[in-house]
Structure formats: structure tokens, C-alpha cells
């Protein structure tokens, strides 16, 4: 009888050891977090324009040329034209487009090889209340945005 009891205990132990333990998958190891490149920070050069003008003058051209120094020749460039709030919406949109196009034309004359995107914003991107002469001057601009990698 003792042999039967020991045999039963042994069987239970063996059964418990084999079947009682649930197989546990090892904890999943988190892969190394992906290292993201630093964010692309565009460089912006602002070109100011006179009242009702889309003409680039010597100082504006020098400013644009200076902004190109050290940039990759194939860097994409966004040219965004703005106006102050004087004039109708339609007129301002057209004037902002003329301003942006004049900057684009100058960039192309400098043999810039990057893609140039032109946008006209009219008076939708006012920097201020646009009530004083100085505030109007600040809003008459083209932003030349260099998208650097």
C-alpha cells in the first residue's frame, strides 16, 4: 500500500510538474526606439515691397542673393507673396502673386536648381493690425522659405 501511495504521489508530482506549469512566453522585448532625424527647420528671408509695387530693387536683390549663400543649389524654395489690407481682396491677391512671381523670376535668373513653389496670400497673412503706415509697410512682403534637409 505504501508503494501505491508513493507511486500516486510521484505520479501527481510528475503530472503537476509537466502539466501544471503553463508555458510562459518571454516578455516581448521592445525594439530600440527609432531615432528620428531632427525636424526640418526652414530658413525664411523676408523681402519688403513698396506700396502698390511688385518691382524688385537693388537692395532686395542683394538680400535674396545673400540669403542663397551656403544653401544647397537644389534646396526647395517656397516663395509666398503678401500685401497689406489696402485695396480689394481680388486686387491684393493679384498683387501678392505678382510680388511672388518677381522673386521667382529673380531666383531663376540666379540659376537656382531647386523646385520653386509660388503662393499668393493677398492680405490673409497680416503680421499686425495694419492701421499705421509702418504696419502697412511690414505687411507688404514676400517670404522666401528655404526648406533645408
FIKOLZA-1660 file (N, C-alpha, C; in steps of 0.1 Angstrom, whole numbers, plus 5000, padded with zeros to 4 digits):
% residues 149
   i   px   py   pz ch aa at
   1 5008 4988 5000  A  X  N
   1 5000 5000 5000  A  X CA
   1 5009 5012 5000  A  X  C
   2 5019 5012 5008  A  X  N
   2 5028 5024 5008  A  X CA
   2 5034 5026 4994  A  X  C
   3 5037 5016 4987  A  X  N
   3 5042 5017 4974  A  X CA
   3 5032 5023 4965  A  X  C
   4 5019 5020 4966  A  X  N
   4 5008 5026 4958  A  X CA
   4 5007 5040 4961  A  X  C
   5 5008 5044 4974  A  X  N
   5 5007 5058 4978  A  X CA
   5 5018 5066 4972  A  X  C
   6 5030 5061 4974  A  X  N
   6 5042 5067 4969  A  X CA
   6 5042 5068 4954  A  X  C
   7 5037 5058 4948  A  X  N
   7 5035 5058 4933  A  X CA
   7 5026 5069 4929  A  X  C
   8 5015 5070 4936  A  X  N
   8 5004 5080 4933  A  X CA
   8 5010 5094 4935  A  X  C
   9 5017 5096 4946  A  X  N
   9 5023 5110 4949  A  X CA
   9 5033 5113 4938  A  X  C
  10 5041 5103 4935  A  X  N
  10 5051 5105 4924  A  X CA
  10 5045 5109 4911  A  X  C
  11 5034 5102 4908  A  X  N
  11 5027 5105 4895  A  X CA
  11 5021 5119 4895  A  X  C
  12 5015 5122 4907  A  X  N
  12 5009 5136 4908  A  X CA
  12 5020 5147 4907  A  X  C
  13 5031 5144 4913  A  X  N
  13 5042 5154 4912  A  X CA
  13 5047 5155 4898  A  X  C
  14 5048 5144 4891  A  X  N
  14 5053 5144 4878  A  X CA
  14 5043 5150 4869  A  X  C
  15 5030 5147 4871  A  X  N
  15 5019 5153 4863  A  X CA
  15 5019 5168 4865  A  X  C
  16 5020 5172 4878  A  X  N
  16 5020 5186 4881  A  X CA
  16 5031 5194 4875  A  X  C
  17 5043 5187 4875  A  X  N
  17 5055 5194 4870  A  X CA
  17 5054 5196 4855  A  X  C
  18 5048 5186 4848  A  X  N
  18 5047 5186 4834  A  X CA
  18 5036 5194 4829  A  X  C
  19 5024 5192 4835  A  X  N
  19 5012 5199 4830  A  X CA
  19 5008 5211 4839  A  X  C
  20 5012 5212 4851  A  X  N
  20 5008 5222 4859  A  X CA
  20 5014 5236 4856  A  X  C
  21 5026 5235 4851  A  X  N
  21 5032 5248 4847  A  X CA
  21 5027 5252 4833  A  X  C
  22 5023 5264 4833  A  X  N
  22 5019 5270 4820  A  X CA
  22 5032 5275 4814  A  X  C
  23 5033 5273 4801  A  X  N
  23 5045 5278 4794  A  X CA
  23 5043 5293 4793  A  X  C
  24 5053 5300 4797  A  X  N
  24 5052 5315 4797  A  X CA
  24 5061 5320 4786  A  X  C
  25 5055 5327 4777  A  X  N
  25 5063 5334 4767  A  X CA
  25 5072 5344 4773  A  X  C
  26 5084 5345 4769  A  X  N
  26 5092 5356 4774  A  X CA
  26 5086 5369 4771  A  X  C
  27 5088 5379 4780  A  X  N
  27 5082 5392 4777  A  X CA
  27 5088 5398 4764  A  X  C
  28 5079 5403 4756  A  X  N
  28 5084 5409 4743  A  X CA
  28 5094 5420 4746  A  X  C
  29 5104 5420 4739  A  X  N
  29 5115 5430 4741  A  X CA
  29 5111 5441 4732  A  X  C
  30 5110 5453 4737  A  X  N
  30 5108 5465 4729  A  X CA
  30 5120 5467 4720  A  X  C
  31 5117 5469 4707  A  X  N
  31 5128 5471 4698  A  X CA
  31 5134 5485 4702  A  X  C
  32 5146 5488 4698  A  X  N
  32 5152 5501 4701  A  X CA
  32 5142 5511 4694  A  X  C
  33 5140 5522 4702  A  X  N
  33 5132 5532 4696  A  X CA
  33 5138 5538 4684  A  X  C
  34 5130 5541 4674  A  X  N
  34 5135 5546 4662  A  X CA
  34 5140 5560 4664  A  X  C
  35 5152 5563 4660  A  X  N
  35 5158 5576 4661  A  X CA
  35 5154 5584 4649  A  X  C
  36 5146 5595 4652  A  X  N
  36 5141 5603 4642  A  X CA
  36 5151 5614 4639  A  X  C
  37 5152 5618 4626  A  X  N
  37 5161 5629 4623  A  X CA
  37 5156 5642 4629  A  X  C
  38 5165 5651 4631  A  X  N
  38 5160 5664 4637  A  X CA
  38 5150 5670 4627  A  X  C
  39 5140 5678 4633  A  X  N
  39 5130 5684 4624  A  X CA
  39 5136 5693 4614  A  X  C
  40 5130 5694 4602  A  X  N
  40 5135 5703 4592  A  X CA
  40 5130 5717 4596  A  X  C
  41 5139 5726 4598  A  X  N
  41 5136 5740 4602  A  X CA
  41 5139 5749 4590  A  X  C
  42 5128 5754 4584  A  X  N
  42 5130 5762 4572  A  X CA
  42 5137 5776 4576  A  X  C
  43 5144 5781 4567  A  X  N
  43 5150 5794 4569  A  X CA
  43 5142 5804 4560  A  X  C
  44 5138 5815 4566  A  X  N
  44 5130 5825 4559  A  X CA
  44 5137 5838 4557  A  X  C
  45 5137 5843 4545  A  X  N
  45 5142 5856 4542  A  X CA
  45 5130 5864 4538  A  X  C
  46 5128 5876 4544  A  X  N
  46 5117 5885 4541  A  X CA
  46 5121 5896 4532  A  X  C
  47 5114 5898 4521  A  X  N
  47 5117 5908 4511  A  X CA
  47 5105 5918 4512  A  X  C
  48 5108 5931 4515  A  X  N
  48 5098 5941 4516  A  X CA
  48 5096 5948 4503  A  X  C
  49 5083 5952 4501  A  X  N
  49 5079 5959 4488  A  X CA
  49 5073 5972 4492  A  X  C
  50 5074 5981 4482  A  X  N
  50 5067 5994 4483  A  X CA
  50 5052 5994 4481  A  X  C
  51 5045 6004 4483  A  X  N
  51 5031 6005 4481  A  X CA
  51 5028 6002 4467  A  X  C
  52 5018 5993 4464  A  X  N
  52 5014 5990 4451  A  X CA
  52 5025 5986 4441  A  X  C
  53 5035 5980 4446  A  X  N
  53 5047 5976 4438  A  X CA
  53 5050 5961 4439  A  X  C
  54 5054 5956 4427  A  X  N
  54 5059 5942 4427  A  X CA
  54 5073 5942 4421  A  X  C
  55 5079 5954 4420  A  X  N
  55 5093 5955 4414  A  X CA
  55 5103 5953 4424  A  X  C
  56 5113 5945 4420  A  X  N
  56 5125 5942 4429  A  X CA
  56 5136 5953 4426  A  X  C
  57 5140 5959 4437  A  X  N
  57 5151 5969 4436  A  X CA
  57 5164 5963 4440  A  X  C
  58 5175 5970 4438  A  X  N
  58 5189 5965 4441  A  X CA
  58 5190 5959 4455  A  X  C
  59 5185 5966 4465  A  X  N
  59 5187 5962 4479  A  X CA
  59 5179 5948 4481  A  X  C
  60 5168 5947 4475  A  X  N
  60 5160 5935 4476  A  X CA
  60 5167 5923 4469  A  X  C
  61 5173 5925 4458  A  X  N
  61 5180 5915 4450  A  X CA
  61 5193 5911 4458  A  X  C
  62 5199 5921 4464  A  X  N
  62 5211 5918 4472  A  X CA
  62 5207 5909 4484  A  X  C
  63 5196 5912 4490  A  X  N
  63 5191 5904 4502  A  X CA
  63 5188 5890 4498  A  X  C
  64 5182 5888 4487  A  X  N
  64 5179 5874 4482  A  X CA
  64 5192 5867 4479  A  X  C
  65 5201 5874 4472  A  X  N
  65 5214 5868 4468  A  X CA
  65 5222 5864 4480  A  X  C
  66 5222 5872 4490  A  X  N
  66 5229 5869 4503  A  X CA
  66 5223 5857 4510  A  X  C
  67 5209 5856 4509  A  X  N
  67 5202 5845 4516  A  X CA
  67 5206 5832 4509  A  X  C
  68 5210 5832 4497  A  X  N
  68 5213 5819 4490  A  X CA
  68 5227 5814 4494  A  X  C
  69 5235 5822 4499  A  X  N
  69 5249 5818 4503  A  X CA
  69 5249 5807 4513  A  X  C
  70 5256 5796 4510  A  X  N
  70 5257 5784 4518  A  X CA
  70 5245 5775 4517  A  X  C
  71 5235 5778 4509  A  X  N
  71 5224 5769 4508  A  X CA
  71 5227 5759 4496  A  X  C
  72 5222 5747 4497  A  X  N
  72 5224 5737 4486  A  X CA
  72 5216 5743 4474  A  X  C
  73 5223 5742 4462  A  X  N
  73 5217 5747 4450  A  X CA
  73 5204 5741 4446  A  X  C
  74 5202 5729 4451  A  X  N
  74 5189 5721 4448  A  X CA
  74 5179 5722 4459  A  X  C
  75 5181 5730 4469  A  X  N
  75 5171 5731 4480  A  X CA
  75 5158 5736 4475  A  X  C
  76 5147 5730 4479  A  X  N
  76 5134 5735 4475  A  X CA
  76 5131 5749 4481  A  X  C
  77 5124 5757 4474  A  X  N
  77 5122 5771 4479  A  X CA
  77 5107 5774 4477  A  X  C
  78 5101 5779 4488  A  X  N
  78 5087 5784 4487  A  X CA
  78 5088 5799 4487  A  X  C
  79 5081 5805 4477  A  X  N
  79 5080 5820 4476  A  X CA
  79 5065 5824 4479  A  X  C
  80 5063 5831 4490  A  X  N
  80 5050 5834 4494  A  X CA
  80 5048 5849 4494  A  X  C
  81 5038 5854 4486  A  X  N
  81 5036 5868 4485  A  X CA
  81 5024 5873 4493  A  X  C
  82 5026 5885 4499  A  X  N
  82 5016 5891 4508  A  X CA
  82 5014 5906 4504  A  X  C
  83 5003 5911 4509  A  X  N
  83 5000 5926 4508  A  X CA
  83 4995 5931 4521  A  X  C
  84 4994 5944 4521  A  X  N
  84 4987 5950 4533  A  X CA
  84 4972 5949 4530  A  X  C
  85 4964 5955 4539  A  X  N
  85 4949 5953 4537  A  X CA
  85 4943 5964 4529  A  X  C
  86 4951 5973 4524  A  X  N
  86 4945 5984 4515  A  X CA
  86 4942 5977 4501  A  X  C
  87 4931 5981 4496  A  X  N
  87 4927 5975 4483  A  X CA
  87 4917 5964 4485  A  X  C
  88 4911 5960 4474  A  X  N
  88 4901 5949 4474  A  X CA
  88 4908 5935 4476  A  X  C
  89 4901 5925 4480  A  X  N
  89 4907 5912 4482  A  X CA
  89 4912 5907 4468  A  X  C
  90 4905 5909 4458  A  X  N
  90 4909 5904 4445  A  X CA
  90 4922 5911 4440  A  X  C
  91 4923 5924 4442  A  X  N
  91 4934 5932 4438  A  X CA
  91 4947 5928 4446  A  X  C
  92 4945 5926 4459  A  X  N
  92 4956 5922 4468  A  X CA
  92 4961 5908 4465  A  X  C
  93 4952 5899 4462  A  X  N
  93 4956 5886 4458  A  X CA
  93 4965 5886 4445  A  X  C
  94 4960 5894 4435  A  X  N
  94 4968 5896 4423  A  X CA
  94 4981 5902 4425  A  X  C
  95 4982 5913 4434  A  X  N
  95 4994 5920 4437  A  X CA
  95 5004 5910 4444  A  X  C
  96 4999 5903 4453  A  X  N
  96 5008 5893 4461  A  X CA
  96 5014 5883 4451  A  X  C
  97 5006 5879 4441  A  X  N
  97 5011 5869 4431  A  X CA
  97 5022 5875 4423  A  X  C
  98 5020 5888 4419  A  X  N
  98 5030 5895 4411  A  X CA
  98 5043 5896 4419  A  X  C
  99 5042 5899 4432  A  X  N
  99 5054 5901 4440  A  X CA
  99 5061 5887 4441  A  X  C
 100 5054 5877 4443  A  X  N
 100 5060 5863 4444  A  X CA
 100 5066 5859 4431  A  X  C
 101 5060 5862 4420  A  X  N
 101 5065 5859 4407  A  X CA
 101 5078 5867 4404  A  X  C
 102 5078 5879 4408  A  X  N
 102 5090 5887 4406  A  X CA
 102 5102 5881 4413  A  X  C
 103 5100 5876 4425  A  X  N
 103 5111 5870 4433  A  X CA
 103 5114 5856 4426  A  X  C
 104 5104 5849 4422  A  X  N
 104 5107 5836 4415  A  X CA
 104 5116 5839 4402  A  X  C
 105 5112 5849 4395  A  X  N
 105 5120 5852 4382  A  X CA
 105 5134 5855 4386  A  X  C
 106 5136 5863 4396  A  X  N
 106 5150 5866 4400  A  X CA
 106 5158 5854 4405  A  X  C
 107 5151 5846 4413  A  X  N
 107 5158 5833 4417  A  X CA
 107 5162 5825 4405  A  X  C
 108 5153 5824 4395  A  X  N
 108 5157 5816 4383  A  X CA
 108 5168 5822 4375  A  X  C
 109 5169 5836 4375  A  X  N
 109 5180 5842 4369  A  X CA
 109 5193 5839 4375  A  X  C
 110 5193 5836 4388  A  X  N
 110 5205 5832 4396  A  X CA
 110 5208 5817 4394  A  X  C
 111 5201 5810 4386  A  X  N
 111 5203 5796 4382  A  X CA
 111 5200 5787 4394  A  X  C
 112 5191 5790 4403  A  X  N
 112 5187 5781 4414  A  X CA
 112 5181 5769 4408  A  X  C
 113 5185 5757 4412  A  X  N
 113 5181 5745 4406  A  X CA
 113 5170 5738 4414  A  X  C
 114 5168 5742 4426  A  X  N
 114 5157 5736 4435  A  X CA
 114 5143 5739 4429  A  X  C
 115 5134 5731 4433  A  X  N
 115 5120 5734 4429  A  X CA
 115 5115 5747 4436  A  X  C
 116 5109 5756 4429  A  X  N
 116 5104 5768 4434  A  X CA
 116 5089 5768 4434  A  X  C
 117 5083 5769 4445  A  X  N
 117 5068 5769 4446  A  X CA
 117 5064 5783 4449  A  X  C
 118 5054 5788 4442  A  X  N
 118 5049 5802 4444  A  X CA
 118 5035 5802 4449  A  X  C
 119 5033 5810 4460  A  X  N
 119 5020 5811 4466  A  X CA
 119 5016 5826 4467  A  X  C
 120 5004 5829 4465  A  X  N
 120 4999 5842 4467  A  X CA
 120 4989 5842 4479  A  X  C
 121 4991 5850 4489  A  X  N
 121 4982 5850 4501  A  X CA
 121 4974 5863 4502  A  X  C
 122 4977 5873 4494  A  X  N
 122 4970 5886 4495  A  X CA
 122 4972 5892 4508  A  X  C
 123 4960 5896 4514  A  X  N
 123 4961 5903 4527  A  X CA
 123 4957 5893 4538  A  X  C
 124 4958 5880 4536  A  X  N
 124 4954 5870 4546  A  X CA
 124 4965 5867 4556  A  X  C
 125 4977 5872 4554  A  X  N
 125 4988 5869 4563  A  X CA
 125 4993 5881 4570  A  X  C
 126 4984 5890 4575  A  X  N
 126 4989 5902 4581  A  X CA
 126 4997 5899 4594  A  X  C
 127 5007 5907 4595  A  X  N
 127 5016 5905 4607  A  X CA
 127 5011 5913 4619  A  X  C
 128 5002 5923 4617  A  X  N
 128 4998 5932 4627  A  X CA
 128 4984 5938 4624  A  X  C
 129 4981 5948 4631  A  X  N
 129 4967 5954 4630  A  X CA
 129 4966 5961 4616  A  X  C
 130 4976 5964 4610  A  X  N
 130 4976 5970 4596  A  X CA
 130 4968 5983 4596  A  X  C
 131 4971 5992 4605  A  X  N
 131 4964 6005 4606  A  X CA
 131 4974 6017 4603  A  X  C
 132 4986 6016 4607  A  X  N
 132 4996 6027 4606  A  X CA
 132 5004 6025 4593  A  X  C
 133 5011 6035 4589  A  X  N
 133 5020 6035 4578  A  X CA
 133 5030 6024 4580  A  X  C
 134 5036 6023 4591  A  X  N
 134 5047 6013 4594  A  X CA
 134 5041 5999 4594  A  X  C
 135 5029 5997 4599  A  X  N
 135 5023 5984 4599  A  X CA
 135 5020 5980 4585  A  X  C
 136 5015 5989 4576  A  X  N
 136 5013 5986 4562  A  X CA
 136 5026 5981 4556  A  X  C
 137 5037 5989 4558  A  X  N
 137 5050 5985 4552  A  X CA
 137 5054 5971 4556  A  X  C
 138 5052 5967 4568  A  X  N
 138 5056 5954 4573  A  X CA
 138 5048 5943 4566  A  X  C
 139 5036 5946 4562  A  X  N
 139 5028 5935 4556  A  X CA
 139 5030 5934 4541  A  X  C
 140 5037 5944 4535  A  X  N
 140 5040 5943 4520  A  X CA
 140 5053 5935 4518  A  X  C
 141 5051 5922 4517  A  X  N
 141 5063 5914 4517  A  X CA
 141 5062 5901 4509  A  X  C
 142 5073 5895 4506  A  X  N
 142 5074 5882 4501  A  X CA
 142 5083 5874 4510  A  X  C
 143 5079 5862 4515  A  X  N
 143 5087 5854 4523  A  X CA
 143 5093 5843 4514  A  X  C
 144 5107 5843 4514  A  X  N
 144 5114 5833 4507  A  X CA
 144 5118 5822 4517  A  X  C
 145 5112 5810 4516  A  X  N
 145 5114 5800 4525  A  X CA
 145 5123 5789 4519  A  X  C
 146 5135 5787 4525  A  X  N
 146 5144 5776 4521  A  X CA
 146 5141 5764 4530  A  X  C
 147 5137 5753 4523  A  X  N
 147 5135 5741 4530  A  X CA
 147 5147 5732 4530  A  X  C
 148 5154 5733 4541  A  X  N
 148 5167 5726 4542  A  X CA
 148 5166 5712 4548  A  X  C
 149 5174 5703 4544  A  X  N
 149 5173 5689 4549  A  X CA
 149 5183 5687 4560  A  X  C
% end
